[in-house]
Amino acid sequence: MTRRTQLLQAFDALLQPERFRDYGPNGLQVEGTDTVRKIVSGVTASRALIEAAIAAQADTIFVHHGLFWRAQDGRITGWLKARLALLLAADINLFAYHLPLDAHAELGNNAQLGLKLGLRALTRFGEQELGFLGEPMASASFVSAEALAQHIEYVLNRPVALVGPAHSAIKKVAWCSGGGQNYFEAAIAAGADAFITGEISEPQAHLARECGVAYLACGHHASERYGAPAVAAQVAAQFGLAHEFIDIDNPA
Ligand SMILES: [Zn+2]
């Protein structure tokens, strides 16, 4: 058992949210009970995750995608009211860390995705250094982007969209979890042979073909499943709290 305030200090110390310009507030987004015993981690503070956390008797939720974003107009209606009502009724703390969770060098989404895929990060690139650039750990290269795509499909257990040159060898791999479309040009400039992210938008398909760099979209959710449980598990262990990761599947 620990206090909510200590938990917030621990998450902040680890993730250093003050270093980032972000799209929403990082840290404690919804205040619940003072004393904490069990954390449920997840990717998104969806209604399904909140309900699952309540069923799991958690008093704290730790996510990557919280409830509040810059584009919202501040009204607590509809789906937002429903999610908030559940949290408040159950007195659950909601912690959310967006870019700081992508960025953390060992426990973040990118670091953990790299680990999962067997990629060693050598350097960082792009805005706020959220892009990771490295190489395969096991061998010098993948024989082709096609082989890399098959590897990712196997590890993440979902289809991957591959655009661009499929058959040339891949030595330098860049990756940026989630909606990293806008990091593609920086990845090309950094010298990547292939770029892995969650989503693809129309312009990147042309860029991939025209610049000769393979683009692999492996799912926003699938690419961001690993940071939240890694951070929550470490902080839970620090305080002797229970922790459980709940994956609410999302095809996007
Ligand atoms: Zn995301």
Boltz pocket constraint, residues with backbone or C-beta under 6 A from the ligand:
constraints:
  - pocket:
      binder: B
      contacts: [[A, 64], [A, 65], [A, 177], [A, 178], [A, 179], [A, 220], [A, 224]]
      max_distance: 6.0
